[in-house]
């Protein structure tokens, strides 16, 4: 770790021009480091599709849940529930989709991620 600390101290002492030259050389040697970081972020933030595949035994609770999550009127929610499997949401974050799946599973519904 002392080696890394020593190198870091050396880097901190560089002026902006020297730092830019160092970054350019690192990019030449190891590939564009910014592209690698952006690729990781894009992969993590990839949006997914949430599909309701089964409503379970309680149709009324399923209709209410669809209505609340999608913020639609009761008749539209009923139409979705009557015609499962149905895509509920597209291009949502995985974390949000998992929260919604938990809510649906509490009332006996099954959802899938695509």
C-alpha positions, 0 to 999 in steps of 0.5 A, spaced: 500 500 500 505 504 501 507 504 493 500 506 491 500 512 496 507 514 494 505 514 486 498 518 489 502 523 492 507 524 486 500 524 481 498 530 486 504 534 485 503 534 477 500 540 474 494 540 469 498 539 463 502 533 466 496 530 469 493 530 462 499 527 459 499 522 464 492 520 463 493 520 455 499 515 456 495 511 461 489 510 455 494 508 450 497 503 455 490 500 457 485 502 453 480 508 454 479 508 461 473 513 460 469 508 456 470 502 461 467 506 466 461 508 462 460 501 459 460 499 467 455 504 468 450 503 462 450 496 464 448 497 471 443 502 469 440 498 463 432 498 463 428 492 463 421 490 462 416 488 468 411 483 465 405 481 470 404 473 468 399 471 473 394 474 478 393 468 483 386 467 487 385 474 488 383 478 482 380 484 486 386 485 489 390 484 483 386 490 479 387 495 485 395 493 485 395 494 477 391 501 478 395 504 483 402 502 480 400 504 473 396 510 476 390 508 471 383 508 472 379 501 474 377 499 467 383 499 464 386 496 470 381 490 470 382 489 462 390 488 464 388 483 469 383 479 465 388 479 459 395 476 463 400 475 461 401 483 460 407 488 460 406 493 465 412 497 465 417 498 460 424 501 461 424 501 468 430 500 473 431 494 476 431 496 483 424 499 482 422 493 478 424 488 484 420 493 489 414 492 485 414 485 484 415 484 492 408 488 492 405 483 487 407 477 490 404 479 497 397 478 494 399 472 490 401 475 483 407 473 479 411 478 475 417 477 470 423 481 468 425 481 461 
